[in-house]
């Protein structure tokens, strides 16, 4: 039994495993702005009415500015009581109403103008400004091919150094799940002297694979 096991070990194909990585920096083609109209009043009805009026002004101004109706979406609407603490006691102060919009645009350079238009017409909170890519899958496939090429290159380098004869094709390829694309560079920089400065930077799309070759 021991001799057969040793022979099996001797004849069994051996393998090496390498890791390949690649990154692509891509200019974003979409900007997403999340903003709020936040209102506090003693009366719930008054808070809702004031909030609705201000939000109507914001939406009207954005439409007039050229943002399409389908690109404006209400994402969060909340109403809740607010309290102060006086001498360790909870004292009712009124009601808060918050209405959040998400605006998307393929005009990256208009990001600052969208923010300014909203703020000048009643929005008082900017929750988030982020950038994305419409055809993200296309760029990820490119990065994936580059990661595979990186792995193959490393395998050949190892084989040459160790004087190994690799099989022409890998026996196993594992795609490693990565985090979502990350922004590269500053979120705010120069855009237009007359508007809020916003710079999209670049979005980094990464791919990673583990590849196994026999020799």
Buried (B, 14 or more C-beta within 10 A) or exposed (E): EEEEEEEEEEEEEEBBBBBBBBBBEBEBBBBBBBBBBBBBBEEBEBBBBBBBEBBEBBBEBBEEBEBEEEBBEEEEEEBEEEEEEEEEEEEEEBBBBBBBBBBBBEEBEBBBBBBBBBBEBBBBEBBEBBBBBEEBEEBBEBBBEBBBEBBBEBBBEBBEEEEBEBEEEBEEEEEEEBEEBEBEEEEEEEBBEEBBBBBBBBBBBBBBBBBBBBB
